[in-house]
Every structure is written in C-alpha cells, then in structure tokens.
Amino acid sequence: MFKIIIIALAVLGLLSLLKRRRRTETRRGSQPHSGHFCRRCEHPYEAPDIPSRCRRCGGSVDRR
C-alpha cells in the first residue's frame, strides 16, 4: 500500500513538471506578435489595440 502511494506521488510530480515546462515554452516565442506584451503575465497584444493595462491580469503593457 505504501509503495503505491509513493509511485502515485512520483507520477504526479513528473506530470506537473512536464506541464509547467510545456506552458513556459508556449509563452517564450511560439506566438508571433508585434512586440507589445504584458510585463507581468506576458500576454501579447496586437497593434492598434494596445491598452495601457493588461486585460488579463491588470499589469502594465510594455510598448517596444
């Protein structure tokens, strides 16, 4: 019984690591955008619809 619990926890840990890695890969550069993004959550914005605050988290939008 104790072995099963340890194996289940190890599998859940590995799955969470893979999910986190996959999520950071999609944020880094797979979404093409014009260079405008939220500084906090990195949500991309396309010109001409660029707000001063992020609609998703409320952070400031970087205008590069």
N, CA, C and O atoms as a CHARMM CRD file, in Angstrom:
* protein
*
  256
    1    1 MET  N      0.81800  -1.19800   0.00000 PROA 1      0.00000
    2    1 MET  CA     0.00000   0.00000   0.00000 PROA 1      0.00000
    3    1 MET  C      0.86300   1.26400   0.00000 PROA 1      0.00000
    4    1 MET  O      0.58500   2.22200  -0.72100 PROA 1      0.00000
    5    2 PHE  N      1.90800   1.24600   0.81700 PROA 2      0.00000
    6    2 PHE  CA     2.79300   2.40500   0.90900 PROA 2      0.00000
    7    2 PHE  C      3.54300   2.63300  -0.40300 PROA 2      0.00000
    8    2 PHE  O      3.78500   3.77400  -0.79600 PROA 2      0.00000
    9    3 LYS  N      3.91600   1.52400  -1.08800 PROA 3      0.00000
   10    3 LYS  CA     4.60500   1.63800  -2.38000 PROA 3      0.00000
   11    3 LYS  C      3.71300   2.30300  -3.42500 PROA 3      0.00000
   12    3 LYS  O      4.18500   3.11400  -4.22200 PROA 3      0.00000
   13    4 ILE  N      2.45400   1.96800  -3.42300 PROA 4      0.00000
   14    4 ILE  CA     1.51900   2.52200  -4.40100 PROA 4      0.00000
   15    4 ILE  C      1.38100   4.03300  -4.21300 PROA 4      0.00000
   16    4 ILE  O      1.33000   4.77800  -5.19100 PROA 4      0.00000
   17    5 ILE  N      1.32000   4.48000  -2.97300 PROA 5      0.00000
   18    5 ILE  CA     1.20100   5.91600  -2.69900 PROA 5      0.00000
   19    5 ILE  C      2.44600   6.65400  -3.16500 PROA 5      0.00000
   20    5 ILE  O      2.34200   7.72900  -3.75500 PROA 5      0.00000
   21    6 ILE  N      3.61900   6.09400  -2.90900 PROA 6      0.00000
   22    6 ILE  CA     4.87400   6.73100  -3.33400 PROA 6      0.00000
   23    6 ILE  C      4.95700   6.79900  -4.85500 PROA 6      0.00000
   24    6 ILE  O      5.36200   7.82400  -5.40400 PROA 6      0.00000
   25    7 ILE  N      4.58300   5.73200  -5.53600 PROA 7      0.00000
   26    7 ILE  CA     4.61900   5.71600  -7.00200 PROA 7      0.00000
   27    7 ILE  C      3.63100   6.73700  -7.56700 PROA 7      0.00000
   28    7 ILE  O      3.95100   7.44300  -8.52400 PROA 7      0.00000
   29    8 ALA  N      2.44600   6.82000  -6.98800 PROA 8      0.00000
   30    8 ALA  CA     1.44900   7.78400  -7.46500 PROA 8      0.00000
   31    8 ALA  C      1.94200   9.21700  -7.27700 PROA 8      0.00000
   32    8 ALA  O      1.75400  10.05200  -8.16100 PROA 8      0.00000
   33    9 LEU  N      2.56300   9.51100  -6.14600 PROA 9      0.00000
   34    9 LEU  CA     3.10400  10.85400  -5.91700 PROA 9      0.00000
   35    9 LEU  C      4.22900  11.17900  -6.89200 PROA 9      0.00000
   36    9 LEU  O      4.33000  12.31100  -7.36400 PROA 9      0.00000
   37   10 ALA  N      5.07200  10.20200  -7.19700 PROA 10     0.00000
   38   10 ALA  CA     6.16000  10.42700  -8.15300 PROA 10     0.00000
   39   10 ALA  C      5.60400  10.71700  -9.54600 PROA 10     0.00000
   40   10 ALA  O      6.10000  11.60800 -10.23600 PROA 10     0.00000
   41   11 VAL  N      4.59600   9.98600  -9.95900 PROA 11     0.00000
   42   11 VAL  CA     3.98400  10.20200 -11.27100 PROA 11     0.00000
   43   11 VAL  C      3.33100  11.58200 -11.33400 PROA 11     0.00000
   44   11 VAL  O      3.47200  12.28600 -12.33400 PROA 11     0.00000
   45   12 LEU  N      2.62600  11.97000 -10.28900 PROA 12     0.00000
   46   12 LEU  CA     2.00600  13.29800 -10.26700 PROA 12     0.00000
   47   12 LEU  C      3.05500  14.40300 -10.30700 PROA 12     0.00000
   48   12 LEU  O      2.85100  15.42300 -10.96400 PROA 12     0.00000
   49   13 GLY  N      4.16900  14.21400  -9.61400 PROA 13     0.00000
   50   13 GLY  CA     5.24500  15.20400  -9.64900 PROA 13     0.00000
   51   13 GLY  C      5.83300  15.35100 -11.03800 PROA 13     0.00000
   52   13 GLY  O      6.07000  16.46700 -11.49900 PROA 13     0.00000
   53   14 LEU  N      6.06900  14.23200 -11.70800 PROA 14     0.00000
   54   14 LEU  CA     6.61500  14.28600 -13.06900 PROA 14     0.00000
   55   14 LEU  C      5.63800  14.95000 -14.03600 PROA 14     0.00000
   56   14 LEU  O      6.04700  15.73800 -14.88900 PROA 14     0.00000
   57   15 LEU  N      4.36600  14.64000 -13.90800 PROA 15     0.00000
   58   15 LEU  CA     3.37500  15.26000 -14.79000 PROA 15     0.00000
   59   15 LEU  C      3.29100  16.76400 -14.57000 PROA 15     0.00000
   60   15 LEU  O      3.15200  17.52100 -15.53100 PROA 15     0.00000
   61   16 SER  N      3.37300  17.20400 -13.32500 PROA 16     0.00000
   62   16 SER  CA     3.31200  18.64600 -13.07100 PROA 16     0.00000
   63   16 SER  C      4.54800  19.35000 -13.61600 PROA 16     0.00000
   64   16 SER  O      4.44500  20.47300 -14.11100 PROA 16     0.00000
   65   17 LEU  N      5.72100  18.71000 -13.53400 PROA 17     0.00000
   66   17 LEU  CA     6.93000  19.30200 -14.11100 PROA 17     0.00000
   67   17 LEU  C      6.81700  19.42100 -15.62600 PROA 17     0.00000
   68   17 LEU  O      7.19500  20.44300 -16.19800 PROA 17     0.00000
   69   18 LEU  N      6.30000  18.38600 -16.27600 PROA 18     0.00000
   70   18 LEU  CA     6.13300  18.43600 -17.72900 PROA 18     0.00000
   71   18 LEU  C      5.12400  19.50100 -18.13400 PROA 18     0.00000
   72   18 LEU  O      5.33100  20.20400 -19.12300 PROA 18     0.00000
   73   19 LYS  N      4.04100  19.62700 -17.38400 PROA 19     0.00000
   74   19 LYS  CA     3.02800  20.63300 -17.70000 PROA 19     0.00000
   75   19 LYS  C      3.59800  22.03800 -17.55600 PROA 19     0.00000
   76   19 LYS  O      3.34100  22.90100 -18.39500 PROA 19     0.00000
   77   20 ARG  N      4.37300  22.27100 -16.49600 PROA 20     0.00000
   78   20 ARG  CA     4.97900  23.58800 -16.28900 PROA 20     0.00000
   79   20 ARG  C      5.97000  23.89700 -17.40000 PROA 20     0.00000
   80   20 ARG  O      6.02200  25.02800 -17.88400 PROA 20     0.00000
   81   21 ARG  N      6.75100  22.91800 -17.80800 PROA 21     0.00000
   82   21 ARG  CA     7.73600  23.13000 -18.87100 PROA 21     0.00000
   83   21 ARG  C      7.04900  23.45500 -20.18600 PROA 21     0.00000
   84   21 ARG  O      7.48800  24.34600 -20.91300 PROA 21     0.00000
   85   22 ARG  N      5.98400  22.74800 -20.49700 PROA 22     0.00000
   86   22 ARG  CA     5.24100  22.98500 -21.73100 PROA 22     0.00000
   87   22 ARG  C      4.61600  24.37400 -21.73800 PROA 22     0.00000
   88   22 ARG  O      4.59000  25.03800 -22.77500 PROA 22     0.00000
   89   23 ARG  N      4.11400  24.81700 -20.59200 PROA 23     0.00000
   90   23 ARG  CA     3.48700  26.13300 -20.50300 PROA 23     0.00000
   91   23 ARG  C      4.51100  27.24300 -20.71000 PROA 23     0.00000
   92   23 ARG  O      4.20400  28.22500 -21.38600 PROA 23     0.00000
   93   24 THR  N      5.72100  27.12400 -20.15300 PROA 24     0.00000
   94   24 THR  CA     6.73000  28.16500 -20.33600 PROA 24     0.00000
   95   24 THR  C      7.24200  28.18700 -21.76700 PROA 24     0.00000
   96   24 THR  O      7.60600  29.25100 -22.26900 PROA 24     0.00000
   97   25 GLU  N      7.27900  27.03000 -22.44200 PROA 25     0.00000
   98   25 GLU  CA     7.71000  27.00700 -23.84000 PROA 25     0.00000
   99   25 GLU  C      6.72600  27.75200 -24.72800 PROA 25     0.00000
  100   25 GLU  O      7.14400  28.42000 -25.67400 PROA 25     0.00000
  101   26 THR  N      5.43700  27.65500 -24.45200 PROA 26     0.00000
  102   26 THR  CA     4.46100  28.34200 -25.29700 PROA 26     0.00000
  103   26 THR  C      4.49200  29.84400 -25.05700 PROA 26     0.00000
  104   26 THR  O      4.13800  30.61100 -25.95200 PROA 26     0.00000
  105   27 ARG  N      4.90200  30.28100 -23.88300 PROA 27     0.00000
  106   27 ARG  CA     4.97500  31.71700 -23.61400 PROA 27     0.00000
  107   27 ARG  C      6.16200  32.37500 -24.29100 PROA 27     0.00000
  108   27 ARG  O      6.08600  33.54400 -24.66900 PROA 27     0.00000
  109   28 ARG  N      7.25200  31.65100 -24.45100 PROA 28     0.00000
  110   28 ARG  CA     8.50200  32.27900 -24.87500 PROA 28     0.00000
  111   28 ARG  C      8.50000  32.79100 -26.29900 PROA 28     0.00000
  112   28 ARG  O      8.99700  33.89100 -26.53900 PROA 28     0.00000
  113   29 GLY  N      7.96300  32.04800 -27.25900 PROA 29     0.00000
  114   29 GLY  CA     8.09400  32.56600 -28.60500 PROA 29     0.00000
  115   29 GLY  C      7.26100  31.88900 -29.66100 PROA 29     0.00000
  116   29 GLY  O      7.40800  32.19600 -30.84400 PROA 29     0.00000
  117   30 SER  N      6.40400  30.99100 -29.28200 PROA 30     0.00000
  118   30 SER  CA     5.62800  30.31600 -30.30800 PROA 30     0.00000
  119   30 SER  C      4.48600  31.18900 -30.82200 PROA 30     0.00000
  120   30 SER  O      3.93400  30.91700 -31.88800 PROA 30     0.00000
  121   31 GLN  N      4.12700  32.22600 -30.08100 PROA 31     0.00000
  122   31 GLN  CA     3.06000  33.11200 -30.52600 PROA 31     0.00000
  123   31 GLN  C      3.66500  34.36300 -31.15100 PROA 31     0.00000
  124   31 GLN  O      4.24100  35.18600 -30.44000 PROA 31     0.00000
  125   32 PRO  N      3.54700  34.52000 -32.46000 PROA 32     0.00000
  126   32 PRO  CA     4.09600  35.73200 -33.07300 PROA 32     0.00000
  127   32 PRO  C      3.24600  36.94700 -32.72300 PROA 32     0.00000
  128   32 PRO  O      2.01900  36.90600 -32.81400 PROA 32     0.00000
  129   33 HSD  N      3.90100  38.01500 -32.32500 PROA 33     0.00000
  130   33 HSD  CA     3.19000  39.24700 -32.02400 PROA 33     0.00000
  131   33 HSD  C      4.09900  40.42400 -32.33900 PROA 33     0.00000
  132   33 HSD  O      5.27800  40.24700 -32.64400 PROA 33     0.00000
  133   34 SER  N      3.54200  41.62200 -32.26200 PROA 34     0.00000
  134   34 SER  CA     4.26000  42.81000 -32.70400 PROA 34     0.00000
  135   34 SER  C      5.20800  43.37100 -31.65500 PROA 34     0.00000
  136   34 SER  O      5.75400  44.45600 -31.85500 PROA 34     0.00000
  137   35 GLY  N      5.42100  42.68300 -30.56100 PROA 35     0.00000
  138   35 GLY  CA     6.34300  43.15600 -29.54400 PROA 35     0.00000
  139   35 GLY  C      5.68100  43.84500 -28.37800 PROA 35     0.00000
  140   35 GLY  O      6.37600  44.31300 -27.47500 PROA 35     0.00000
  141   36 HSD  N      4.36200  43.92800 -28.35900 PROA 36     0.00000
  142   36 HSD  CA     3.64800  44.53500 -27.24500 PROA 36     0.00000
  143   36 HSD  C      3.12000  43.41300 -26.36300 PROA 36     0.00000
  144   36 HSD  O      2.37800  42.55000 -26.83200 PROA 36     0.00000
  145   37 PHE  N      3.50300  43.42000 -25.07600 PROA 37     0.00000
  146   37 PHE  CA     3.06400  42.36100 -24.19000 PROA 37     0.00000
  147   37 PHE  C      3.00800  42.86500 -22.75500 PROA 37     0.00000
  148   37 PHE  O      3.62800  43.87100 -22.41100 PROA 37     0.00000
  149   38 CYS  N      2.25500  42.15200 -21.92600 PROA 38     0.00000
  150   38 CYS  CA     2.13500  42.49100 -20.51300 PROA 38     0.00000
  151   38 CYS  C      3.43400  42.12400 -19.80600 PROA 38     0.00000
  152   38 CYS  O      3.98800  41.05000 -20.04300 PROA 38     0.00000
  153   39 ARG  N      3.91500  42.99600 -18.95400 PROA 39     0.00000
  154   39 ARG  CA     5.15600  42.71700 -18.22800 PROA 39     0.00000
  155   39 ARG  C      4.97300  41.64700 -17.16600 PROA 39     0.00000
  156   39 ARG  O      5.93800  40.97000 -16.81000 PROA 39     0.00000
  157   40 ARG  N      3.76500  41.47600 -16.65300 PROA 40     0.00000
  158   40 ARG  CA     3.52800  40.51700 -15.57700 PROA 40     0.00000
  159   40 ARG  C      3.22900  39.10900 -16.10000 PROA 40     0.00000
  160   40 ARG  O      3.87000  38.14600 -15.68000 PROA 40     0.00000
  161   41 CYS  N      2.26400  38.98400 -17.01100 PROA 41     0.00000
  162   41 CYS  CA     1.85500  37.64800 -17.47200 PROA 41     0.00000
  163   41 CYS  C      2.27600  37.35400 -18.90800 PROA 41     0.00000
  164   41 CYS  O      2.01400  36.25900 -19.40700 PROA 41     0.00000
  165   42 GLU  N      2.92000  38.30100 -19.58300 PROA 42     0.00000
  166   42 GLU  CA     3.42900  38.15300 -20.95100 PROA 42     0.00000
  167   42 GLU  C      2.33400  37.88300 -21.97900 PROA 42     0.00000
  168   42 GLU  O      2.58100  37.21300 -22.98200 PROA 42     0.00000
  169   43 HSD  N      1.13200  38.39500 -21.74300 PROA 43     0.00000
  170   43 HSD  CA     0.04200  38.25300 -22.70500 PROA 43     0.00000
  171   43 HSD  C      0.30200  39.19000 -23.88400 PROA 43     0.00000
  172   43 HSD  O      0.48000  40.39000 -23.67300 PROA 43     0.00000
  173   44 PRO  N      0.33100  38.67600 -25.12800 PROA 44     0.00000
  174   44 PRO  CA     0.64800  39.53100 -26.28100 PROA 44     0.00000
  175   44 PRO  C     -0.53800  40.39200 -26.71700 PROA 44     0.00000
  176   44 PRO  O     -1.69500  39.99500 -26.57900 PROA 44     0.00000
  177   45 TYR  N     -0.23000  41.56500 -27.24000 PROA 45     0.00000
  178   45 TYR  CA    -1.24000  42.47300 -27.79600 PROA 45     0.00000
  179   45 TYR  C     -0.80500  42.89600 -29.18900 PROA 45     0.00000
  180   45 TYR  O      0.37600  43.13900 -29.43800 PROA 45     0.00000
  181   46 GLU  N     -1.76300  42.98000 -30.08300 PROA 46     0.00000
  182   46 GLU  CA    -1.50100  43.38300 -31.46000 PROA 46     0.00000
  183   46 GLU  C     -1.87200  44.84800 -31.65400 PROA 46     0.00000
  184   46 GLU  O     -2.85100  45.32500 -31.07900 PROA 46     0.00000
  185   47 ALA  N     -1.10300  45.55200 -32.45200 PROA 47     0.00000
  186   47 ALA  CA    -1.42300  46.94200 -32.79900 PROA 47     0.00000
  187   47 ALA  C     -2.63600  46.93200 -33.72600 PROA 47     0.00000
  188   47 ALA  O     -2.73400  45.99400 -34.51700 PROA 47     0.00000
  189   48 PRO  N     -3.53400  47.84800 -33.70600 PROA 48     0.00000
  190   48 PRO  CA    -3.58300  49.10700 -32.95800 PROA 48     0.00000
  191   48 PRO  C     -4.28600  48.98200 -31.61000 PROA 48     0.00000
  192   48 PRO  O     -4.43800  49.98600 -30.91500 PROA 48     0.00000
  193   49 ASP  N     -4.72100  47.77900 -31.21600 PROA 49     0.00000
  194   49 ASP  CA    -5.47200  47.59700 -29.97000 PROA 49     0.00000
  195   49 ASP  C     -4.51400  47.30400 -28.81600 PROA 49     0.00000
  196   49 ASP  O     -4.41400  46.16000 -28.37100 PROA 49     0.00000
  197   50 ILE  N     -3.80200  48.33800 -28.32500 PROA 50     0.00000
  198   50 ILE  CA    -2.81800  48.16100 -27.26200 PROA 50     0.00000
  199   50 ILE  C     -3.25700  48.98400 -26.04900 PROA 50     0.00000
  200   50 ILE  O     -3.15300  50.21000 -26.06600 PROA 50     0.00000
  201   51 PRO  N     -3.74700  48.32400 -24.99900 PROA 51     0.00000
  202   51 PRO  CA    -4.16800  49.06400 -23.80600 PROA 51     0.00000
  203   51 PRO  C     -2.96900  49.43700 -22.93400 PROA 51     0.00000
  204   51 PRO  O     -1.88000  48.89400 -23.11700 PROA 51     0.00000
  205   52 SER  N     -3.15800  50.34800 -21.99700 PROA 52     0.00000
  206   52 SER  CA    -2.07400  50.68500 -21.07600 PROA 52     0.00000
  207   52 SER  C     -1.97500  49.65400 -19.95700 PROA 52     0.00000
  208   52 SER  O     -0.90000  49.46800 -19.38600 PROA 52     0.00000
  209   53 ARG  N     -3.09700  48.97200 -19.62900 PROA 53     0.00000
  210   53 ARG  CA    -3.11900  47.92000 -18.61900 PROA 53     0.00000
  211   53 ARG  C     -3.58300  46.61600 -19.25600 PROA 53     0.00000
  212   53 ARG  O     -4.42800  46.61800 -20.15000 PROA 53     0.00000
  213   54 CYS  N     -3.03400  45.52200 -18.79600 PROA 54     0.00000
  214   54 CYS  CA    -3.37900  44.19700 -19.32600 PROA 54     0.00000
  215   54 CYS  C     -4.82700  43.85400 -18.98800 PROA 54     0.00000
  216   54 CYS  O     -5.29200  44.08700 -17.87200 PROA 54     0.00000
  217   55 ARG  N     -5.52600  43.29800 -19.96600 PROA 55     0.00000
  218   55 ARG  CA    -6.91400  42.90200 -19.73800 PROA 55     0.00000
  219   55 ARG  C     -7.00500  41.60500 -18.95400 PROA 55     0.00000
  220   55 ARG  O     -8.03600  41.32500 -18.34200 PROA 55     0.00000
  221   56 ARG  N     -5.94700  40.81300 -18.96100 PROA 56     0.00000
  222   56 ARG  CA    -5.95900  39.53000 -18.27700 PROA 56     0.00000
  223   56 ARG  C     -5.61800  39.66500 -16.79500 PROA 56     0.00000
  224   56 ARG  O     -6.32600  39.11700 -15.95000 PROA 56     0.00000
  225   57 CYS  N     -4.52900  40.39900 -16.46200 PROA 57     0.00000
  226   57 CYS  CA    -4.07900  40.44100 -15.06700 PROA 57     0.00000
  227   57 CYS  C     -3.99700  41.84400 -14.48400 PROA 57     0.00000
  228   57 CYS  O     -3.82900  41.98500 -13.27200 PROA 57     0.00000
  229   58 GLY  N     -4.11000  42.88600 -15.30100 PROA 58     0.00000
  230   58 GLY  CA    -4.04800  44.25200 -14.79700 PROA 58     0.00000
  231   58 GLY  C     -2.65200  44.84200 -14.75000 PROA 58     0.00000
  232   58 GLY  O     -2.47500  45.96600 -14.28100 PROA 58     0.00000
  233   59 GLY  N     -1.65700  44.10600 -15.22800 PROA 59     0.00000
  234   59 GLY  CA    -0.28600  44.60800 -15.24100 PROA 59     0.00000
  235   59 GLY  C     -0.07500  45.62100 -16.34900 PROA 59     0.00000
  236   59 GLY  O     -0.93300  45.79900 -17.21300 PROA 59     0.00000
  237   60 SER  N      1.06900  46.28400 -16.32100 PROA 60     0.00000
  238   60 SER  CA     1.34800  47.29500 -17.34500 PROA 60     0.00000
  239   60 SER  C      1.79800  46.62700 -18.64300 PROA 60     0.00000
  240   60 SER  O      2.48300  45.60500 -18.62400 PROA 60     0.00000
  241   61 VAL  N      1.40300  47.21800 -19.76600 PROA 61     0.00000
  242   61 VAL  CA     1.72900  46.67800 -21.08100 PROA 61     0.00000
  243   61 VAL  C      2.96300  47.39200 -21.60800 PROA 61     0.00000
  244   61 VAL  O      3.00200  48.62000 -21.68100 PROA 61     0.00000
  245   62 ASP  N      3.97100  46.60900 -21.97400 PROA 62     0.00000
  246   62 ASP  CA     5.22200  47.15200 -22.49600 PROA 62     0.00000
  247   62 ASP  C      5.03300  47.50400 -23.96200 PROA 62     0.00000
  248   62 ASP  O      4.52700  46.69000 -24.73500 PROA 62     0.00000
  249   63 ARG  N      5.43400  48.70000 -24.35000 PROA 63     0.00000
  250   63 ARG  CA     5.29900  49.15200 -25.74300 PROA 63     0.00000
  251   63 ARG  C      6.67600  49.28400 -26.35300 PROA 63     0.00000
  252   63 ARG  O      7.28200  50.35500 -26.30700 PROA 63     0.00000
  253   64 ARG  N      7.17500  48.20000 -26.92700 PROA 64     0.00000
  254   64 ARG  CA     8.50400  48.21100 -27.55300 PROA 64     0.00000
  255   64 ARG  C      8.41400  48.59500 -28.99100 PROA 64     0.00000
  256   64 ARG  O      9.43300  48.65700 -29.67800 PROA 64     0.00000
